[in-house]
Amino acid sequence: MRQRSKPSTAQCNSALYTLFLLAEPKYVSCVRLSEILTAVSHDSINRFLLREQYTPKDLFEEVKSSLILTAGTLSVDDSVEDKPYRDPSKSAFVDFFWSGKHKRSVKGINLITLYYTDTAGSSYPVNFRIYDKAEGKTKNDYFREMVLEVVEWGIEPAWVTGDSWYSSLENLKFLRDQKVGFLFGIANNRKVSIERGTSLLVRTVEIPGEGLMVYLKAFGWVRVFCQPFKNEPRYYILYRPDLEALQQLTRETFRAVHDDHWKIECFHRVIKQVCNIERFYVRNEQAIRNHFFCALRAFCKLQTLCINGLINNCYEISRQLFVPVIRQFILENATEATFA
């Protein structure tokens, strides 16, 4: 975060902008916020987005007191924030990325997130990166970099989870060196061995409900599970540093860890549908970084309200915010003449 030498006199700050992202249903722009606040100019809002230098650690510092930092589940996934009408040559970070939502490459900004769920069930994003091709890194490079950071910040996960994109041998060996358990999806053509000297595609192996101990090629012993999904099977590997503990893993353990991982998918939906992470008009690199930071901060505020029992779910505020206005409009205009 930018260090201040004296108290700020800025008219716009992260608190105002974060609340704006939670309240505005559609038009997220500096001009729109200035229209709402009236006393704050759109230039002041734009300067806020250009001026501040929020970092992923600033987000972690906001949520760490709400988490049990040991023995939880650390999940990785990425999401494409759609920007179909942006010119990549005129806007930072915009490029073409594969989208699981669209099932094809689309134009947008790729956000990579580490999401932590503690043993009490509380969960928050704890680290993130905006994919920048100019840095010459892959998503896997960002992933390993972020894991090392959160470990340095004090998180000691029992499990690290991710989909098949992050199950490269380099990542698996990296996590083994960190002495942490993991659950990852794997492609159905990964090679495994049940007996010495044999090598089979995992999709050709009959896997019982309680999973099967197999030797993953070039890695070592793991326990593989098969999960039906939309009329096709998906394959997952579980690993524990201790071989005896690995052999004792059950489907109940698989389900519990997988359920924790699924929370990052819910997180992606909320930041798009409620926190307005895709809706912005700024093009500068720092302004986009600050917009993303505030959108993630908005999610954290919603999550805290849910954990404290003040709202039932992250969608409740946006769904109920305009009810009085809509009700008043309908009642004032619902005359017989209107429908004549």
DADA-V545931 format. One record per residue. N is the residue number from 1. RES is the residue in one small letter. PSI is psi in whole degrees, -180 to 180 (NA if undefined). OMEGA is omega in degrees with one decimal (NA if undefined). Layout:
n=N res=RES psi=PSI omega=OMEGA
n=N res=RES psi=PSI omega=OMEGA
This chain:
n=1 res=m psi=148 omega=178.2
n=2 res=r psi=132 omega=178.9
n=3 res=q psi=129 omega=-177.8
n=4 res=r psi=137 omega=177.7
n=5 res=s psi=-14 omega=178.2
n=6 res=k psi=163 omega=-178.6
n=7 res=p psi=141 omega=-178.7
n=8 res=s psi=142 omega=173.6
n=9 res=t psi=12 omega=-177.6
n=10 res=a psi=142 omega=179.6
n=11 res=q psi=-28 omega=179.0
n=12 res=c psi=142 omega=178.2
n=13 res=n psi=179 omega=-175.2
n=14 res=s psi=-32 omega=179.7
n=15 res=a psi=-47 omega=179.3
n=16 res=l psi=-45 omega=-176.4
n=17 res=y psi=-37 omega=178.5
n=18 res=t psi=-44 omega=177.6
n=19 res=l psi=-35 omega=176.3
n=20 res=f psi=-42 omega=179.6
n=21 res=l psi=-32 omega=179.6
n=22 res=l psi=-26 omega=-173.3
n=23 res=a psi=-35 omega=-175.3
n=24 res=e psi=122 omega=-176.0
n=25 res=p psi=-22 omega=-172.4
n=26 res=k psi=-48 omega=-168.7
n=27 res=y psi=90 omega=-178.2
n=28 res=v psi=101 omega=178.7
n=29 res=s psi=163 omega=177.7
n=30 res=c psi=-39 omega=179.7
n=31 res=v psi=-43 omega=-179.0
n=32 res=r psi=-44 omega=179.3
n=33 res=l psi=-36 omega=177.9
n=34 res=s psi=-34 omega=176.2
n=35 res=e psi=-37 omega=-178.2
n=36 res=i psi=-45 omega=-176.4
n=37 res=l psi=-23 omega=178.4
n=38 res=t psi=-45 omega=-176.9
n=39 res=a psi=-5 omega=-179.0
n=40 res=v psi=124 omega=-178.0
n=41 res=s psi=157 omega=178.1
n=42 res=h psi=-28 omega=176.3
n=43 res=d psi=-38 omega=178.5
n=44 res=s psi=-40 omega=179.1
n=45 res=i psi=-42 omega=178.3
n=46 res=n psi=-40 omega=178.4
n=47 res=r psi=-37 omega=176.5
n=48 res=f psi=-47 omega=-178.3
n=49 res=l psi=-32 omega=-179.9
n=50 res=l psi=-26 omega=-169.5
n=51 res=r psi=-46 omega=-171.6
n=52 res=e psi=159 omega=-178.1
n=53 res=q psi=63 omega=179.7
n=54 res=y psi=145 omega=-178.9
n=55 res=t psi=165 omega=175.8
n=56 res=p psi=-33 omega=179.6
n=57 res=k psi=-30 omega=175.7
n=58 res=d psi=-38 omega=177.5
n=59 res=l psi=-44 omega=178.7
n=60 res=f psi=-42 omega=-178.7
n=61 res=e psi=-30 omega=-180.0
n=62 res=e psi=-29 omega=-172.6
n=63 res=v psi=-14 omega=-171.1
n=64 res=k psi=-32 omega=-179.9
n=65 res=s psi=-15 omega=179.9
n=66 res=s psi=2 omega=-174.2
n=67 res=l psi=149 omega=166.7
n=68 res=i psi=114 omega=-167.0
n=69 res=l psi=-1 omega=-179.9
n=70 res=t psi=147 omega=170.6
n=71 res=a psi=15 omega=178.5
n=72 res=g psi=-166 omega=-179.3
n=73 res=t psi=127 omega=-179.9
n=74 res=l psi=115 omega=-175.2
n=75 res=s psi=144 omega=177.2
n=76 res=v psi=140 omega=172.8
n=77 res=d psi=164 omega=177.4
n=78 res=d psi=159 omega=-175.5
n=79 res=s psi=140 omega=176.4
n=80 res=v psi=119 omega=175.2
n=81 res=e psi=110 omega=-170.6
n=82 res=d psi=130 omega=172.0
n=83 res=k psi=69 omega=-170.6
n=84 res=p psi=-21 omega=-175.2
n=85 res=y psi=6 omega=-179.4
n=86 res=r psi=143 omega=172.5
n=87 res=d psi=115 omega=-178.2
n=88 res=p psi=-25 omega=-179.7
n=89 res=s psi=-13 omega=-176.5
n=90 res=k psi=3 omega=-177.9
n=91 res=s psi=133 omega=-179.4
n=92 res=a psi=145 omega=171.1
n=93 res=f psi=-13 omega=-176.1
n=94 res=v psi=128 omega=178.4
n=95 res=d psi=-172 omega=178.2
n=96 res=f psi=130 omega=-179.1
n=97 res=f psi=150 omega=176.0
n=98 res=w psi=131 omega=-179.1
n=99 res=s psi=123 omega=175.0
n=100 res=g psi=-28 omega=178.6
n=101 res=k psi=-47 omega=-176.2
n=102 res=h psi=-13 omega=-177.7
n=103 res=k psi=35 omega=177.9
n=104 res=r psi=172 omega=176.3
n=105 res=s psi=132 omega=179.6
n=106 res=v psi=162 omega=179.6
n=107 res=k psi=130 omega=-179.7
n=108 res=g psi=-163 omega=179.1
n=109 res=i psi=132 omega=-176.4
n=110 res=n psi=121 omega=178.9
n=111 res=l psi=125 omega=178.1
n=112 res=i psi=128 omega=-172.2
n=113 res=t psi=142 omega=164.1
n=114 res=l psi=127 omega=-175.0
n=115 res=y psi=126 omega=-173.1
n=116 res=y psi=131 omega=174.9
n=117 res=t psi=122 omega=-176.4
n=118 res=d psi=179 omega=-174.4
n=119 res=t psi=-14 omega=176.6
n=120 res=a psi=-3 omega=178.4
n=121 res=g psi=-6 omega=176.9
n=122 res=s psi=142 omega=-176.4
n=123 res=s psi=140 omega=-179.9
n=124 res=y psi=156 omega=167.8
n=125 res=p psi=137 omega=-177.0
n=126 res=v psi=-10 omega=176.6
n=127 res=n psi=153 omega=-180.0
n=128 res=f psi=161 omega=173.5
n=129 res=r psi=144 omega=166.4
n=130 res=i psi=125 omega=-176.2
n=131 res=y psi=124 omega=-178.2
n=132 res=d psi=106 omega=-177.5
n=133 res=k psi=-25 omega=179.7
n=134 res=a psi=-22 omega=-179.9
n=135 res=e psi=-13 omega=177.7
n=136 res=g psi=23 omega=-179.8
n=137 res=k psi=156 omega=173.3
n=138 res=t psi=171 omega=175.3
n=139 res=k psi=-36 omega=179.3
n=140 res=n psi=-36 omega=174.9
n=141 res=d psi=-47 omega=178.0
n=142 res=y psi=-43 omega=-178.9
n=143 res=f psi=-52 omega=-178.2
n=144 res=r psi=-38 omega=177.7
n=145 res=e psi=-45 omega=-178.3
n=146 res=m psi=-38 omega=178.4
n=147 res=v psi=-45 omega=178.8
n=148 res=l psi=-37 omega=179.7
n=149 res=e psi=-50 omega=-175.8
n=150 res=v psi=-31 omega=174.7
n=151 res=v psi=-42 omega=177.2
n=152 res=e psi=-32 omega=-179.9
n=153 res=w psi=-13 omega=175.4
n=154 res=g psi=-3 omega=178.9
n=155 res=i psi=132 omega=178.0
n=156 res=e psi=83 omega=-175.4
n=157 res=p psi=151 omega=171.6
n=158 res=a psi=-30 omega=-177.5
n=159 res=w psi=147 omega=167.7
n=160 res=v psi=133 omega=-175.1
n=161 res=t psi=156 omega=177.7
n=162 res=g psi=170 omega=177.3
n=163 res=d psi=-175 omega=-172.0
n=164 res=s psi=-22 omega=179.4
n=165 res=w psi=-32 omega=-174.4
n=166 res=y psi=13 omega=-176.3
n=167 res=s psi=31 omega=176.9
n=168 res=s psi=156 omega=178.8
n=169 res=l psi=-39 omega=-179.7
n=170 res=e psi=-42 omega=178.4
n=171 res=n psi=-43 omega=-178.5
n=172 res=l psi=-42 omega=178.8
n=173 res=k psi=-35 omega=176.1
n=174 res=f psi=-45 omega=179.9
n=175 res=l psi=-35 omega=175.5
n=176 res=r psi=-41 omega=177.6
n=177 res=d psi=-29 omega=177.7
n=178 res=q psi=-4 omega=178.5
n=179 res=k psi=48 omega=-179.9
n=180 res=v psi=147 omega=175.6
n=181 res=g psi=159 omega=178.8
n=182 res=f psi=158 omega=170.2
n=183 res=l psi=123 omega=177.9
n=184 res=f psi=144 omega=167.4
n=185 res=g psi=150 omega=175.8
n=186 res=i psi=152 omega=177.1
n=187 res=a psi=152 omega=-175.3
n=188 res=n psi=-3 omega=177.5
n=189 res=n psi=10 omega=175.3
n=190 res=r psi=142 omega=-176.3
n=191 res=k psi=133 omega=178.2
n=192 res=v psi=162 omega=177.7
n=193 res=s psi=136 omega=173.9
n=194 res=i psi=-36 omega=176.6
n=195 res=e psi=151 omega=178.9
n=196 res=r psi=133 omega=177.1
n=197 res=g psi=-5 omega=178.0
n=198 res=t psi=147 omega=178.5
n=199 res=s psi=124 omega=-175.8
n=200 res=l psi=152 omega=169.3
n=201 res=l psi=138 omega=-173.8
n=202 res=v psi=-28 omega=-179.5
n=203 res=r psi=-16 omega=-179.9
n=204 res=t psi=-2 omega=-177.3
n=205 res=v psi=135 omega=176.1
n=206 res=e psi=118 omega=-173.9
n=207 res=i psi=119 omega=179.1
n=208 res=p psi=168 omega=-177.6
n=209 res=g psi=-34 omega=-179.1
n=210 res=e psi=8 omega=179.3
n=211 res=g psi=173 omega=-175.6
n=212 res=l psi=132 omega=174.7
n=213 res=m psi=124 omega=178.6
n=214 res=v psi=161 omega=175.4
n=215 res=y psi=112 omega=180.0
n=216 res=l psi=128 omega=-174.5
n=217 res=k psi=130 omega=175.7
n=218 res=a psi=7 omega=178.7
n=219 res=f psi=-68 omega=-177.1
n=220 res=g psi=-163 omega=-175.7
n=221 res=w psi=134 omega=174.9
n=222 res=v psi=169 omega=173.9
n=223 res=r psi=125 omega=-175.3
n=224 res=v psi=140 omega=177.9
n=225 res=f psi=152 omega=176.8
n=226 res=c psi=133 omega=-177.5
n=227 res=q psi=120 omega=176.1
n=228 res=p psi=139 omega=-179.8
n=229 res=f psi=114 omega=178.9
n=230 res=k psi=53 omega=175.3
n=231 res=n psi=16 omega=174.3
n=232 res=e psi=146 omega=-179.6
n=233 res=p psi=145 omega=171.9
n=234 res=r psi=145 omega=-175.1
n=235 res=y psi=139 omega=-177.9
n=236 res=y psi=147 omega=174.8
n=237 res=i psi=136 omega=173.2
n=238 res=l psi=142 omega=-179.5
n=239 res=y psi=139 omega=169.2
n=240 res=r psi=143 omega=-178.4
n=241 res=p psi=-30 omega=-179.9
n=242 res=d psi=123 omega=-175.1
n=243 res=l psi=-39 omega=179.8
n=244 res=e psi=-42 omega=177.3
n=245 res=a psi=-36 omega=178.3
n=246 res=l psi=-43 omega=-178.6
n=247 res=q psi=-25 omega=-176.3
n=248 res=q psi=-1 omega=179.6
n=249 res=l psi=139 omega=-177.8
n=250 res=t psi=174 omega=177.2
n=251 res=r psi=-29 omega=176.6
n=252 res=e psi=-42 omega=176.3
n=253 res=t psi=-44 omega=178.3
n=254 res=f psi=-47 omega=-178.5
n=255 res=r psi=-42 omega=-178.1
n=256 res=a psi=-45 omega=-179.8
n=257 res=v psi=-40 omega=178.4
n=258 res=h psi=-39 omega=177.7
n=259 res=d psi=-39 omega=176.0
n=260 res=d psi=-41 omega=-179.9
n=261 res=h psi=-35 omega=-176.4
n=262 res=w psi=-21 omega=-179.9
n=263 res=k psi=-28 omega=178.8
n=264 res=i psi=-29 omega=175.1
n=265 res=e psi=-41 omega=176.9
n=266 res=c psi=-39 omega=177.2
n=267 res=f psi=-44 omega=-179.6
n=268 res=h psi=-40 omega=179.5
n=269 res=r psi=-42 omega=-176.9
n=270 res=v psi=-44 omega=-177.1
n=271 res=i psi=-26 omega=177.6
n=272 res=k psi=-45 omega=-171.8
n=273 res=q psi=-27 omega=-174.1
n=274 res=v psi=-38 omega=-171.9
n=275 res=c psi=2 omega=172.2
n=276 res=n psi=35 omega=-177.4
n=277 res=i psi=-28 omega=-179.1
n=278 res=e psi=-18 omega=-171.7
n=279 res=r psi=103 omega=174.7
n=280 res=f psi=159 omega=-177.5
n=281 res=y psi=-8 omega=-179.6
n=282 res=v psi=155 omega=-176.9
n=283 res=r psi=-18 omega=-177.7
n=284 res=n psi=145 omega=-177.0
n=285 res=e psi=-49 omega=-176.7
n=286 res=q psi=-37 omega=178.8
n=287 res=a psi=-41 omega=178.1
n=288 res=i psi=-42 omega=177.8
n=289 res=r psi=-43 omega=-178.5
n=290 res=n psi=-36 omega=175.7
n=291 res=h psi=-46 omega=179.3
n=292 res=f psi=-43 omega=179.3
n=293 res=f psi=-46 omega=-178.3
n=294 res=c psi=-34 omega=177.0
n=295 res=a psi=-41 omega=177.0
n=296 res=l psi=-37 omega=176.7
n=297 res=r psi=-38 omega=177.1
n=298 res=a psi=-42 omega=176.6
n=299 res=f psi=-44 omega=-178.7
n=300 res=c psi=-37 omega=177.4
n=301 res=k psi=-43 omega=177.4
n=302 res=l psi=-43 omega=-178.6
n=303 res=q psi=-39 omega=178.3
n=304 res=t psi=-41 omega=177.1
n=305 res=l psi=-38 omega=177.8
n=306 res=c psi=-47 omega=-178.4
n=307 res=i psi=-37 omega=-179.5
n=308 res=n psi=1 omega=176.6
n=309 res=g psi=16 omega=-178.8
n=310 res=l psi=-25 omega=172.3
n=311 res=i psi=158 omega=-176.9
n=312 res=n psi=-33 omega=179.6
n=313 res=n psi=171 omega=-174.4
n=314 res=c psi=-12 omega=-178.0
n=315 res=y psi=-11 omega=-170.1
n=316 res=e psi=-44 omega=-176.3
n=317 res=i psi=-49 omega=-178.4
n=318 res=s psi=-31 omega=-179.6
n=319 res=r psi=-32 omega=-174.9
n=320 res=q psi=-12 omega=-171.2
n=321 res=l psi=-40 omega=-173.8
n=322 res=f psi=9 omega=-179.3
n=323 res=v psi=-48 omega=-179.7
n=324 res=p psi=-39 omega=-179.8
n=325 res=v psi=-45 omega=-179.9
n=326 res=i psi=-43 omega=179.7
n=327 res=r psi=-46 omega=-179.0
n=328 res=q psi=-42 omega=179.5
n=329 res=f psi=-44 omega=-178.0
n=330 res=i psi=-47 omega=-177.0
n=331 res=l psi=-35 omega=-179.6
n=332 res=e psi=-22 omega=-175.8
n=333 res=n psi=-2 omega=-177.5
n=334 res=a psi=67 omega=176.7
n=335 res=t psi=163 omega=178.8
n=336 res=e psi=-32 omega=-180.0
n=337 res=a psi=-30 omega=-178.5
n=338 res=t psi=-34 omega=-174.5
n=339 res=f psi=10 omega=-178.7
n=340 res=a psi=NA omega=NA
